[in-house]
């Protein structure tokens, strides 16, 4: 499988996952508060840009708690782990940006 196909599959999966909310609707579907997630991810990016790894981890952990299981949550968990175990900021930034791009694509 080539890289473009993998990225396309991830972005499609993120769009599907993010288009749902954490409150349960009458038909049993879960949905996410996209605006809240966007604000939290903006805080993560600011913290990563400033080198404040502890703050970035905190924002990531808070964001992960508000998401259903799936690709989006996995990306943010990977970012959190990278910050916790290696103090790497580039890897987490990539994962956060993938989620941000997916949010942008799913809302216009």
C-alpha distances in whole Angstrom, upper triangle without the diagonal:
4,7,8,7,7,10,11,11,13,15,16,16,19,21,21,22,24,26,28,31,32,36,36,36,39,36,34,31,31,31,30,33,30,33,34,30,30,34,33,29,32,34,31,30,34,34,31,33,36,35,36,34,36,36,32,32,35,33,30,31,33,30,28,31,31,28,27,24,21,18,21,23,20,20,23,24,22,24,27,26,25,29,30,29,29,30,27,27,24,22,24,24,21,20,23,22,19,21,24,22,21,25,26,23,25,28,28
4,6,5,6,9,10,11,13,15,16,17,19,20,22,23,24,26,28,32,33,36,37,37,40,37,36,33,32,31,30,32,30,32,33,30,29,32,32,28,30,32,30,28,32,33,29,30,34,33,35,32,35,35,31,31,34,32,29,31,33,30,28,32,32,28,28,25,22,18,21,23,21,19,23,24,21,23,26,26,25,28,30,29,28,29,26,26,22,20,22,22,19,19,22,20,18,20,23,20,20,24,24,22,24,27,27
4,5,5,6,9,10,11,12,14,15,16,18,20,21,22,24,27,30,31,34,35,36,39,36,35,31,30,29,28,30,27,29,30,27,26,29,28,25,26,29,26,25,28,29,26,27,30,29,31,29,32,31,28,28,31,29,26,28,30,27,26,29,29,26,26,24,20,16,18,21,18,16,20,21,19,20,23,23,22,25,27,26,25,26,23,22,19,17,19,19,15,15,18,17,14,17,19,17,17,21,21,19,21,25,25
4,5,5,6,9,10,10,12,14,15,16,18,20,21,22,25,28,30,33,34,34,37,35,34,30,29,28,27,29,26,28,29,26,25,28,28,24,26,29,26,25,28,29,26,27,31,30,32,30,33,32,28,29,31,29,26,29,30,27,26,29,29,26,25,24,20,17,18,21,19,17,21,23,20,21,25,25,24,26,29,29,27,28,25,24,20,18,20,19,16,16,18,16,13,16,18,15,15,19,19,17,19,22,22
4,6,5,6,9,10,10,12,14,15,17,18,20,21,24,27,29,32,32,32,35,32,31,28,27,26,26,28,25,28,29,26,25,29,28,25,27,30,27,26,30,31,28,29,33,32,34,32,34,33,30,30,32,30,27,29,30,27,25,29,28,25,24,22,18,15,17,20,18,17,21,22,20,22,25,25,25,27,30,29,29,30,26,26,23,20,21,21,17,17,19,18,15,17,19,16,15,19,20,17,19,22,22
4,5,5,6,9,10,11,12,14,15,16,18,20,22,25,27,30,30,31,34,31,30,26,25,25,24,26,24,26,27,24,23,27,26,23,25,27,25,24,28,28,26,27,31,30,31,28,31,30,27,26,29,27,24,25,27,24,22,26,25,22,21,19,15,12,14,17,15,14,17,19,17,18,22,22,21,24,26,26,25,26,23,23,20,17,18,19,15,14,17,16,12,15,17,15,14,18,19,17,18,22,22
4,5,5,6,8,10,10,12,14,15,16,18,21,24,25,28,29,30,33,31,29,26,24,23,22,24,21,24,25,21,20,24,23,20,22,24,22,21,25,25,23,24,28,27,28,26,29,28,24,24,27,25,21,24,25,22,21,24,24,20,20,19,15,12,13,16,14,12,16,18,16,17,20,21,20,22,25,25,24,25,22,20,18,15,16,16,12,12,14,13,9,12,14,12,11,15,16,14,15,19,19
4,5,5,6,9,10,11,12,14,15,17,19,23,25,28,28,28,31,29,28,24,23,22,21,23,21,23,25,21,21,24,24,21,23,26,24,23,26,28,25,27,30,30,31,29,31,30,27,27,29,26,23,26,27,23,22,25,24,21,20,19,16,13,14,17,16,15,18,20,19,20,23,24,23,26,28,28,28,28,25,24,21,19,19,19,15,14,16,14,11,13,15,12,10,14,15,12,14,17,17
4,6,5,6,9,10,11,12,14,16,18,21,23,26,26,26,29,26,25,22,21,20,20,23,20,23,24,21,21,25,24,21,24,26,24,24,28,28,26,28,31,31,31,29,31,30,27,26,28,26,23,24,26,22,21,23,23,19,18,17,13,10,12,15,14,13,17,19,18,19,22,23,23,25,27,28,27,28,25,24,22,19,19,20,16,15,17,16,12,13,16,14,11,15,16,14,14,18,19
4,5,5,6,9,10,10,12,14,16,19,21,24,24,25,28,26,24,21,20,19,18,20,18,21,21,18,18,22,21,18,21,23,21,20,24,25,23,25,28,27,28,26,27,26,23,23,24,22,19,21,22,19,17,20,19,16,16,14,10,7,9,12,11,10,13,15,14,15,18,19,19,22,24,24,24,25,22,21,19,16,16,16,13,11,13,12,9,10,13,11,9,12,14,13,13,17,18
4,5,5,6,9,10,10,12,15,18,20,23,24,24,27,25,24,20,19,17,16,18,15,18,20,16,16,20,19,16,19,22,20,19,23,24,22,24,27,27,27,26,27,26,23,23,24,22,19,21,22,18,17,20,19,16,16,15,12,9,9,13,13,11,14,16,16,16,19,21,21,23,25,26,26,26,23,21,19,17,16,16,13,11,12,11,7,8,10,8,6,9,11,9,10,13,14
4,5,5,6,9,10,11,13,17,19,22,22,22,25,23,22,18,18,16,16,18,16,19,21,18,18,21,21,19,21,24,23,22,26,27,26,27,30,30,31,29,30,29,26,26,27,24,21,23,24,20,19,21,20,16,16,15,12,10,11,14,14,14,16,19,19,19,22,24,24,26,28,29,29,29,26,25,23,21,20,19,17,15,16,15,11,11,13,11,8,11,12,10,9,13,14
4,5,5,6,9,10,12,15,17,20,20,21,23,21,20,16,15,14,14,17,15,19,20,16,17,21,20,18,21,23,22,22,26,26,25,27,30,30,30,28,29,27,24,24,25,22,19,21,21,18,16,19,17,14,13,12,8,7,8,11,11,11,14,16,16,18,20,21,22,24,26,27,27,28,25,24,23,20,19,19,17,14,15,15,11,10,13,12,9,11,14,12,11,14,16
4,5,5,6,8,10,13,15,18,19,20,23,21,20,16,14,13,12,14,12,15,16,13,13,17,17,14,17,20,18,18,22,23,22,24,27,27,26,25,26,24,21,21,22,19,16,18,18,14,14,16,15,11,11,11,8,6,5,9,10,9,11,14,15,15,18,19,20,22,24,25,25,25,23,21,20,18,16,16,14,11,12,12,9,7,10,9,6,8,11,10,9,12,14
4,6,5,6,9,12,15,18,18,19,22,20,19,15,14,12,11,13,11,14,16,13,13,17,17,16,18,21,20,20,23,25,24,25,28,29,29,27,28,26,23,23,24,21,19,20,20,16,16,18,16,13,13,13,11,10,9,12,14,13,15,17,18,19,21,23,23,25,27,28,29,28,26,24,23,21,19,19,17,14,14,13,11,9,10,9,5,7,9,7,5,9,11
4,6,5,7,11,14,16,16,16,19,17,16,12,11,10,11,14,12,16,17,15,16,19,19,18,21,23,22,23,26,27,27,28,31,31,31,29,30,28,25,25,25,23,20,21,21,17,16,18,16,12,11,12,10,10,10,13,14,14,16,18,19,20,22,24,25,27,28,30,31,30,28,27,26,23,22,21,20,17,17,17,14,12,14,13,9,10,13,11,8,11,14
4,5,6,9,11,14,14,15,18,16,15,11,9,8,8,12,11,14,15,13,14,18,17,16,19,21,20,21,24,25,25,27,29,29,29,27,27,25,22,22,22,20,17,18,17,14,13,14,12,9,8,9,7,7,7,9,11,12,13,15,17,18,19,21,23,24,25,27,28,28,26,25,24,22,20,20,18,15,15,16,13,10,13,13,10,10,13,12,10,13,16
4,5,8,10,13,14,15,18,17,16,12,10,7,6,9,7,11,12,9,11,14,14,13,16,18,18,19,22,23,23,25,27,27,27,25,25,23,21,21,21,18,16,17,16,12,12,14,11,8,9,11,9,10,7,10,13,13,13,15,17,17,19,21,23,23,25,27,28,27,26,24,23,21,19,19,18,15,13,14,12,9,10,11,8,7,10,10,8,10,13
4,7,10,12,13,13,16,15,14,10,9,6,7,9,8,12,13,12,13,16,17,16,19,21,21,22,25,26,26,28,30,31,30,29,29,27,24,24,24,21,19,20,19,15,15,16,13,11,11,13,12,13,11,13,16,16,17,19,21,21,23,25,26,27,29,31,32,31,29,27,27,25,22,22,21,18,17,17,15,12,13,13,10,8,11,10,7,9,12
4,7,9,9,10,13,12,11,7,5,3,5,8,9,13,13,12,14,17,17,17,20,22,22,23,26,27,27,29,32,32,31,29,29,27,25,24,23,21,19,19,18,15,14,15,12,9,9,11,11,13,12,13,16,17,17,19,21,22,23,25,27,27,29,31,32,32,30,28,28,26,24,24,23,20,19,19,17,14,15,16,13,11,15,14,11,12,16
4,5,7,8,12,12,10,8,4,1,3,6,8,11,11,11,14,16,16,17,19,21,21,23,25,26,27,29,31,31,29,28,27,25,23,23,22,19,18,18,16,13,13,13,9,8,8,12,13,15,13,13,17,18,17,19,22,22,22,25,27,27,28,30,32,31,30,29,29,27,24,24,24,21,19,20,19,16,16,18,15,13,16,17,13,14,17
4,6,9,13,13,11,9,5,5,5,7,10,13,12,11,15,16,15,17,20,21,21,23,25,25,26,29,30,31,29,27,26,24,22,21,20,18,17,16,14,12,12,10,7,7,7,11,13,15,13,13,16,18,17,18,21,21,21,23,26,26,26,29,31,30,30,28,29,27,24,24,25,21,20,22,20,17,18,20,17,15,19,20,17,17,21
4,6,10,11,9,8,6,6,7,9,12,14,14,14,17,19,18,20,23,23,24,26,28,28,30,32,33,34,32,30,29,27,26,25,23,21,20,19,17,15,15,13,10,11,10,14,16,19,17,16,20,22,20,21,25,25,24,27,29,29,30,32,34,34,33,32,33,31,27,28,28,25,23,25,24,20,21,23,20,18,21,22,19,19,22
4,7,8,5,6,5,7,10,12,15,17,17,17,20,22,22,23,26,27,27,29,31,32,33,35,37,37,35,33,32,30,29,28,26,24,23,22,20,18,18,16,13,13,11,14,17,20,19,18,21,23,22,23,26,27,27,29,32,32,32,35,37,36,36,34,35,33,30,30,30,27,26,27,26,22,23,25,22,20,23,23,20,20,24
4,5,5,5,6,8,11,13,16,18,18,19,21,23,23,25,27,29,29,31,33,34,35,37,39,39,37,36,35,33,31,30,29,27,26,25,23,21,21,19,16,15,14,17,19,21,20,21,24,25,25,26,29,30,30,32,34,35,35,38,40,39,38,37,37,35,32,32,32,29,27,29,27,24,24,26,22,20,23,23,19,19,23
4,5,7,10,12,15,17,19,22,22,23,25,27,27,29,31,32,33,35,37,38,39,41,43,43,41,40,39,36,35,34,32,30,29,28,26,25,24,22,20,19,17,20,22,24,24,24,27,29,28,29,32,33,33,35,38,38,39,41,43,43,42,40,41,38,36,36,36,32,31,32,30,27,28,29,26,24,26,26,22,22,26
4,6,9,11,15,18,20,23,23,23,26,28,28,29,31,33,33,35,37,38,39,41,43,43,41,40,39,37,35,34,33,31,29,29,27,25,24,23,20,19,16,19,20,23,23,23,26,27,28,29,31,33,33,35,37,38,38,40,42,42,41,40,40,37,35,35,35,31,30,31,29,26,27,28,25,23,26,25,21,22,25
4,7,10,13,16,18,21,21,21,24,26,26,27,30,31,31,33,35,36,36,39,41,41,39,37,36,34,33,31,30,28,27,26,24,22,21,19,17,16,13,15,17,20,20,20,23,25,25,26,28,30,30,31,34,35,35,37,39,39,39,37,37,35,32,33,32,29,28,30,27,24,26,27,23,22,25,25,21,22,25
4,7,10,13,15,18,19,18,21,23,23,24,27,28,28,30,32,33,33,36,38,38,36,34,34,32,30,29,28,26,24,23,22,20,19,18,15,13,11,13,14,17,17,17,20,22,22,23,26,27,27,29,31,32,33,35,37,37,36,34,34,32,29,30,29,26,25,26,24,21,22,23,20,18,21,21,17,18,22
4,7,10,12,16,15,15,18,20,19,20,23,24,24,26,29,29,30,32,34,34,32,31,30,28,26,25,24,22,20,20,18,16,15,14,11,10,8,11,12,15,14,14,17,19,19,20,23,24,24,26,28,29,29,32,33,33,32,31,31,29,26,27,26,23,22,23,21,18,20,21,18,16,20,19,16,17,21
4,7,9,12,12,12,14,17,17,17,20,22,22,24,26,27,27,29,31,32,30,29,28,26,24,24,22,20,19,19,17,14,14,13,10,9,8,12,13,15,13,14,17,18,17,19,22,22,23,25,27,27,28,31,32,32,31,29,29,27,24,24,24,21,19,21,19,16,17,18,15,13,16,16,13,14,17
4,6,9,9,8,11,13,13,14,16,18,18,20,22,23,24,26,28,28,27,25,25,22,21,20,19,16,15,16,13,11,11,11,7,7,8,11,12,14,11,12,15,16,15,17,20,20,20,23,24,24,26,28,30,29,28,26,26,24,21,21,21,18,16,18,17,13,14,16,13,11,14,15,12,12,16
4,6,5,6,9,10,11,12,14,16,17,19,20,21,23,25,26,27,25,25,24,21,20,20,18,15,15,16,13,11,12,12,8,9,11,15,16,17,13,14,18,18,16,18,21,20,20,24,25,25,26,29,30,29,28,26,26,25,22,21,22,19,17,18,18,14,13,16,14,11,13,15,13,12,15
4,5,5,6,9,10,10,12,14,15,16,18,20,21,22,24,25,24,24,24,21,19,19,18,15,15,16,14,11,13,14,10,10,12,15,15,15,12,13,17,16,15,18,20,19,20,23,24,24,25,28,29,27,26,24,24,23,20,19,19,17,14,15,14,11,10,12,11,7,10,12,10,9,12
4,5,5,6,9,10,11,13,14,15,17,19,20,21,23,24,23,23,23,20,18,19,18,15,15,17,14,12,14,15,12,13,16,18,19,19,15,16,19,18,17,20,22,20,21,24,25,24,26,29,30,28,27,24,24,24,20,19,20,18,15,15,16,13,11,13,13,9,10,13,12,10,13
4,5,5,6,9,10,11,12,14,16,17,18,20,21,23,21,21,20,17,16,17,15,11,12,14,11,9,12,12,9,11,14,17,18,18,15,15,18,17,15,18,20,19,18,22,23,22,23,27,28,26,25,22,23,23,19,18,20,18,14,16,17,13,12,15,15,11,13,16,15,13,16
4,5,5,6,9,10,10,12,14,15,16,18,20,21,19,19,19,16,14,15,14,10,10,12,9,6,9,10,8,9,12,15,15,15,11,11,15,14,11,14,17,15,15,19,20,19,21,24,25,23,22,19,20,19,16,15,16,14,11,12,13,10,9,12,12,9,11,14,13,13,16
4,5,5,6,9,10,11,12,14,15,16,18,20,19,19,19,16,14,16,15,11,11,14,12,9,12,14,12,12,15,17,17,16,13,14,17,15,13,16,18,16,17,20,21,20,22,25,25,23,22,19,19,19,16,14,15,14,10,11,12,9,7,10,10,7,9,12,12,11,13
4,5,5,6,9,10,11,12,14,15,17,18,17,18,18,14,13,15,14,10,11,14,11,10,13,14,12,14,17,20,20,19,15,16,19,17,14,18,19,17,17,21,21,20,22,25,25,23,22,19,20,20,17,15,17,16,12,13,15,12,10,13,14,11,12,16,16,14,16
4,5,5,6,9,10,11,12,14,16,16,15,15,14,11,10,11,10,6,8,10,8,6,10,11,10,12,16,18,18,17,14,13,16,15,12,14,16,14,14,17,18,16,18,22,22,20,19,17,18,18,14,13,16,14,10,12,14,11,10,14,15,12,14,17,17,16,19
4,5,5,6,9,10,10,12,14,15,14,14,14,12,9,11,11,7,7,11,10,8,10,13,12,12,16,17,17,16,12,12,14,12,10,13,14,12,12,16,16,15,17,20,20,18,17,14,15,15,11,10,12,11,7,9,11,8,7,11,12,10,12,15,15,15,17
4,5,5,6,9,10,11,12,14,14,14,15,12,10,13,13,9,10,14,13,11,14,16,15,16,20,21,21,19,15,16,18,15,13,16,17,14,15,19,18,17,19,22,22,19,18,15,15,16,13,11,13,13,9,10,13,11,9,12,14,12,12,16,17,16,18
4,5,5,6,9,10,11,12,11,12,12,9,7,10,10,7,9,12,11,10,14,15,15,17,20,22,22,21,17,17,19,16,13,16,17,14,14,18,17,15,17,20,20,17,17,14,16,16,13,12,15,14,11,12,15,14,12,15,17,15,16,20,20,19,21
4,5,5,6,9,10,10,9,9,10,7,5,8,8,6,7,10,10,9,12,14,15,15,19,20,20,18,15,14,16,13,10,13,14,10,10,14,13,11,14,17,17,14,13,10,12,13,9,8,12,11,8,10,13,12,11,14,16,15,16,19,20,20,22
4,5,5,6,9,10,10,10,12,10,7,11,12,10,10,14,14,13,15,18,18,18,21,22,21,19,16,16,17,14,12,15,15,11,13,16,14,13,16,18,17,15,13,10,11,12,9,7,10,11,8,8,12,12,10,13,15,15,15,18,20,20,21
4,5,5,6,9,9,10,12,9,8,12,12,10,12,15,15,15,17,20,20,21,24,25,25,23,20,20,21,18,15,18,18,15,15,18,17,14,17,20,19,16,15,11,13,15,12,10,14,14,11,12,16,15,13,16,19,18,18,21,22,22,23
4,5,5,6,5,7,8,6,5,9,10,9,10,13,14,14,16,19,19,20,24,24,24,23,20,19,20,17,15,16,17,13,13,16,15,12,14,17,16,13,13,10,12,14,11,10,14,14,12,14,17,16,15,18,20,20,20,24,25,24,26
4,5,5,6,6,9,8,6,9,11,10,11,14,15,15,17,19,20,21,24,24,23,21,19,18,19,16,13,15,15,11,11,14,12,10,13,15,14,10,9,6,9,11,8,7,11,12,10,12,15,15,14,17,19,19,20,23,24,25,26
4,5,8,9,12,11,9,13,15,14,14,18,18,18,20,23,23,24,27,27,26,24,21,21,22,18,17,19,18,14,15,18,15,13,16,18,16,13,12,8,10,13,11,9,12,14,12,13,16,17,15,18,20,20,20,23,25,25,26
4,6,8,11,10,10,13,14,14,15,18,19,19,21,24,24,25,29,29,29,27,24,24,24,21,19,20,20,16,16,19,17,14,16,19,17,13,13,10,12,15,14,12,16,17,15,16,20,20,18,21,24,23,23,26,28,28,29
4,6,9,9,9,11,13,14,14,17,18,19,20,23,24,25,28,28,28,26,23,23,22,20,17,19,18,14,14,16,14,11,13,15,13,9,10,8,11,13,12,11,15,16,15,16,20,20,19,22,24,24,25,28,29,29,30
4,6,6,6,9,10,11,12,14,16,17,18,20,22,23,26,27,27,25,23,21,22,20,17,18,17,14,13,15,14,10,12,15,14,10,11,9,13,15,13,13,16,17,15,17,20,20,19,23,25,24,25,28,29,29,31
4,5,5,6,9,10,10,12,14,15,16,18,20,21,24,24,24,23,20,19,19,17,14,14,14,11,10,11,10,7,8,11,10,7,9,8,11,12,10,11,15,15,14,16,19,19,19,22,23,23,25,27,28,29,31
4,5,5,6,9,10,11,12,14,15,17,19,21,24,24,24,23,21,19,19,18,15,15,15,12,10,12,12,8,9,12,12,9,12,11,15,15,13,14,18,17,16,19,21,20,20,24,25,24,26,29,29,30,32
4,5,5,6,9,10,11,12,14,16,17,19,22,23,24,23,20,18,19,18,14,15,16,13,11,14,14,10,11,15,15,12,14,12,15,16,13,14,17,16,14,17,20,18,18,22,23,22,23,27,27,27,29
4,5,5,6,9,10,10,12,14,16,17,20,20,21,20,17,15,16,14,11,12,13,9,8,11,11,8,10,13,13,11,11,9,12,13,9,10,13,13,11,13,16,15,15,18,20,19,21,23,24,24,26
4,6,5,6,9,10,10,12,15,16,19,18,19,18,16,14,14,13,10,10,11,8,6,9,9,7,7,11,12,10,11,10,14,13,10,12,14,13,12,15,17,16,16,20,21,20,22,25,25,26,28
4,5,5,6,9,10,11,13,15,18,19,20,20,17,15,16,15,12,12,14,11,9,12,13,10,11,14,16,14,15,14,17,16,13,14,17,16,14,17,19,17,17,21,22,20,23,26,25,26,28
4,5,5,6,9,10,11,13,16,18,18,18,15,13,15,14,10,11,14,11,9,13,14,12,13,16,17,15,16,14,16,16,12,13,16,14,11,14,16,14,14,18,18,17,19,22,22,22,24
4,5,5,6,9,10,11,14,15,15,15,12,10,11,10,6,8,10,8,6,10,11,10,11,14,15,14,14,12,15,13,10,11,13,11,9,12,14,12,13,16,16,16,18,21,20,21,24
4,5,5,6,9,10,13,14,15,15,13,10,12,12,8,8,11,10,7,10,12,11,11,14,16,15,16,15,18,16,12,14,16,14,12,16,17,14,16,19,19,18,21,23,23,23,26
4,6,5,7,9,13,14,16,17,14,11,14,14,10,11,14,13,11,14,16,14,15,18,20,18,19,18,20,19,15,16,18,16,13,17,18,15,16,19,19,17,20,23,21,22,25
4,5,5,7,10,12,13,14,10,9,12,11,8,10,13,12,10,14,16,15,16,19,20,19,19,17,19,17,13,14,16,13,11,14,14,11,12,16,15,13,16,19,18,18,21
4,5,5,8,9,11,11,9,6,9,9,6,7,11,10,9,12,14,14,15,17,19,19,19,17,19,17,13,15,16,13,11,15,15,12,14,17,15,15,18,20,19,20,23
4,6,8,10,12,14,12,9,12,13,10,10,14,14,12,15,17,17,17,20,22,21,22,21,22,20,17,19,20,16,15,18,18,15,17,20,18,17,20,22,20,21,25
4,7,10,12,14,11,9,13,14,11,12,16,16,15,17,20,19,20,23,25,24,24,22,23,22,18,19,20,17,15,18,17,14,15,18,16,14,18,20,18,18,22
4,6,8,10,8,6,10,11,10,11,14,15,14,17,19,19,20,22,24,24,23,22,23,20,17,18,19,15,14,16,15,12,14,16,14,13,17,18,16,17,20
4,6,9,8,7,10,12,12,12,15,17,16,18,21,22,22,24,26,26,25,24,25,22,19,21,20,17,16,19,17,14,16,18,15,15,18,19,16,18,22
4,7,8,6,8,11,11,11,13,15,15,16,19,20,21,22,24,25,24,24,24,21,18,20,20,16,16,19,16,14,17,19,16,16,20,20,18,20,23
4,6,5,6,9,10,11,12,14,15,16,18,20,21,22,24,24,23,23,22,19,17,19,17,14,15,17,14,12,15,16,13,14,18,18,16,19,22
4,6,5,6,9,10,10,12,14,15,16,19,20,21,22,22,21,20,19,16,15,16,14,11,12,14,11,9,13,14,11,13,16,16,15,18,20
4,5,5,6,9,10,11,13,14,16,17,19,20,21,21,19,18,18,15,13,14,13,9,9,11,9,6,10,11,9,10,13,14,13,15,18
4,5,5,6,9,10,10,12,14,15,16,18,20,20,19,18,18,15,13,14,14,10,10,13,12,9,12,14,13,13,17,17,16,18,21
4,5,5,6,9,10,10,12,14,15,16,18,18,17,17,17,13,12,14,13,9,11,13,12,10,14,15,14,15,18,19,18,21,23
4,6,5,6,9,10,11,13,14,16,16,16,15,14,13,10,8,10,9,5,7,10,8,8,11,13,12,13,16,17,17,19,21
4,5,5,6,9,10,11,12,14,15,15,14,13,13,11,8,10,10,7,7,10,10,8,11,13,13,13,16,18,18,20,22
4,5,5,6,9,10,10,12,14,14,14,14,15,12,9,12,13,9,10,14,13,12,15,17,16,17,20,21,21,23,26
4,5,5,6,9,10,10,11,12,11,12,12,9,7,11,10,8,10,13,12,12,15,17,17,18,21,22,22,24,26
4,5,5,6,9,10,10,10,9,8,9,7,4,7,8,6,7,11,11,11,13,15,16,17,19,21,21,23,25
4,5,5,6,9,10,10,10,10,12,10,7,10,12,10,10,14,14,14,16,18,19,19,22,23,24,25,27
4,5,5,6,8,9,9,11,13,10,9,12,13,11,13,16,16,16,18,21,21,22,24,26,26,28,30
4,5,5,5,6,6,8,9,7,6,10,11,10,12,15,15,16,18,20,21,22,24,26,26,28,30
4,6,6,4,5,7,10,9,7,10,12,12,12,15,17,17,18,21,22,22,24,26,27,28,30
4,6,6,8,10,13,12,10,14,16,15,15,18,20,19,21,24,24,25,27,29,30,31,33
4,6,8,11,13,12,12,15,17,16,17,20,21,21,23,25,26,27,29,31,32,33,35
4,5,9,11,10,11,13,15,15,17,19,20,21,23,25,26,27,29,30,32,33,35
4,6,9,10,10,12,14,15,15,18,19,20,21,23,25,26,27,29,31,32,33
4,6,6,7,9,11,12,13,15,17,18,19,21,22,24,25,27,28,30,31
4,6,5,6,9,10,10,12,14,16,16,18,20,21,22,24,26,27,28
4,6,5,6,9,10,11,12,15,15,16,18,20,21,22,24,26,26
4,5,5,7,9,10,11,13,14,16,17,19,20,21,23,25,26
4,5,5,6,9,10,11,12,14,15,17,18,20,21,23,24
4,5,5,6,9,10,10,12,14,15,16,18,20,21,22
4,6,5,6,9,10,10,12,14,15,16,18,20,21
4,5,5,6,9,10,11,13,14,15,17,19,20
4,5,5,6,9,10,11,12,14,15,17,18
4,5,5,6,8,10,10,12,14,15,16
4,5,5,6,9,10,10,12,14,15
4,5,5,6,9,10,10,12,14
4,5,5,6,9,10,11,12
4,5,5,6,9,10,10
4,5,5,6,9,10
4,5,5,6,9
4,6,5,6
4,6,5
4,6
4
